[in-house]
Amino acid sequence: MPLANSHLDSIAVHAGREDLAMLGVHALPLDLSSTNPLPDIERGGASYEAMATGGEPLADGGFVYQRLWNPTVARFESALARLEQAETAVAYASGMAAMTAAIIASTSFSGKRHIVAVRPLYGGTDHLLASGLLGVEVTFCAEDEVAASVRPDTALVVLETPANPTLDLVDIATVVTAAGDVPVLVDNTFATPVLQNPLALGATMSLHSATKYIGGHGDVVGGVIACDEETASRLRQVRAITGGLLHPLGAYLLHRGLSTLPTRMRAQQAGAVEIAAWLQSHREVEHVYFPGEDDDRGLVGKQMNGPGAMVTIALRGGYEAAARLTSSVQLFTHAVSLGGVDSLVQHPAGLTHRPVAAHAKPSANLVRLSIGLESPEDLMADLDSALSAESVPPTHAAGSDDPTRPSSAFA
Ligand SMILES: *Cc1c(COP(=O)(O)O)cnc(C)c1O
């Protein structure tokens, strides 16, 4: 394989494109077919059968139907797998569709119904696990309680590192050891394959909300899981049966996004390092959460090769200061999501972590920043003036969006 010894930057640009020159094209081909012409009933049917049971299409049988297989999606999957040092990958319509498929595949194929989840997690993942919607029993625990939480009927251990929103680091290799034979799924959304490869540390699945850094431009929703062939076969089977496949246009955009992923990550990270250091001494800031700070185990440099580009701050002025900041920024956009080329700010307790149980909800004075590609100097000037803003505009009056109010709504 010509790319076998290449560096990450070269793989990011070229993976999944090996046959383009042979096809006589330079840009990624985009195949939008919802259905495909069949050679004949027998061969088409055999290909259908192969894909519906988690396999690949038969060479002489065709792709049959987009829910079973799409070549643009398959190209993106192979490229992402290369970056994750994985055998393969399976892409979904969103990060949550990927998480749902991972839970269904882990429980239904093992006949076990218990899941261990290390908190904190992304609010949507926490909500999915706590909702009981998938008929699983969940034990939420801290990293050092994994061994004690695993039972004979445990199908999966779920963790996120850096975790949302406090950027807590979880030692992946330690959890893998504590989990014993139980597969471990790592949500690698915040680190991306550029900074962290969970499979190399013993995890079974590395999941991404591709909506975030992988897409990188805030214009596509998608999810993907890098894993071995055996796991992928189960994940593909769940995808074929339940749907939730990634749209080919999304796959095209995500694959294009991979080319710049290492460069974007490095540049956004450099900005975040500068901004996090500046925030440390800001009078309105009580604490800065940033990977590498409070990192006694030295996980940045060991399991992650950089801190990433997310910064969370605790404000001295509590919820009111958070409301003022989010409604006063000019260069940052007040919006959920993260990982794009433009900087975003959001209030986890009120938005992304709204459905999380009260005792596990992030504190009301936390604000999460996703640092983009703007000049760090301009971003700091924007934060400085927003942190010093005096009053709350009427539409964001304190109390109108009380994050401590119990809610089952899903934002
Ligand atoms: C956004 C996010 C998800 C969910 O992904 P969607 O693409 O929004 O469905 C899962 N995990 C993390 C860490 C996220 O940030």
The ligand as an SDF file (V2000), in Angstrom:
LIG
                    3D

 15 15  0  0  0  0  0  0  0  0999 V2000
  -22.0530   16.3800   19.5250 C   0  0  0  0  0  0  0  0  0  0  0  0
  -21.5300   15.2160   20.2400 C   0  0  0  0  0  0  0  0  0  0  0  0
  -22.1600   13.9660   20.1430 C   0  0  0  0  0  0  0  0  0  0  0  0
  -23.4280   13.7620   19.3420 C   0  0  0  0  0  0  0  0  0  0  0  0
  -23.1980   13.9180   17.9820 O   0  0  0  0  0  0  0  0  0  0  0  0
  -24.3190   14.4370   16.9280 P   0  0  0  0  0  0  0  0  0  0  0  0
  -23.5790   14.4350   15.6490 O   0  0  0  0  0  0  0  0  0  0  0  0
  -24.7540   15.7890   17.4020 O   0  0  0  0  0  0  0  0  0  0  0  0
  -25.4400   13.4550   16.9720 O   0  0  0  0  0  0  0  0  0  0  0  0
  -21.5990   12.8950   20.8130 C   0  0  0  0  0  0  0  0  0  0  0  0
  -20.4740   13.0440   21.5550 N   0  0  0  0  0  0  0  0  0  0  0  0
  -19.8570   14.2350   21.6890 C   0  0  0  0  0  0  0  0  0  0  0  0
  -18.6320   14.3350   22.5170 C   0  0  0  0  0  0  0  0  0  0  0  0
  -20.3630   15.3610   21.0430 C   0  0  0  0  0  0  0  0  0  0  0  0
  -19.7500   16.5390   21.1840 O   0  0  0  0  0  0  0  0  0  0  0  0
  1  2  1  0
  2  3  1  0
  2 14  2  0
  3  4  1  0
  3 10  2  0
  4  5  1  0
  5  6  1  0
  6  7  2  0
  6  8  1  0
  6  9  1  0
 10 11  1  0
 11 12  2  0
 12 13  1  0
 12 14  1  0
 14 15  1  0
M  END
$$$$
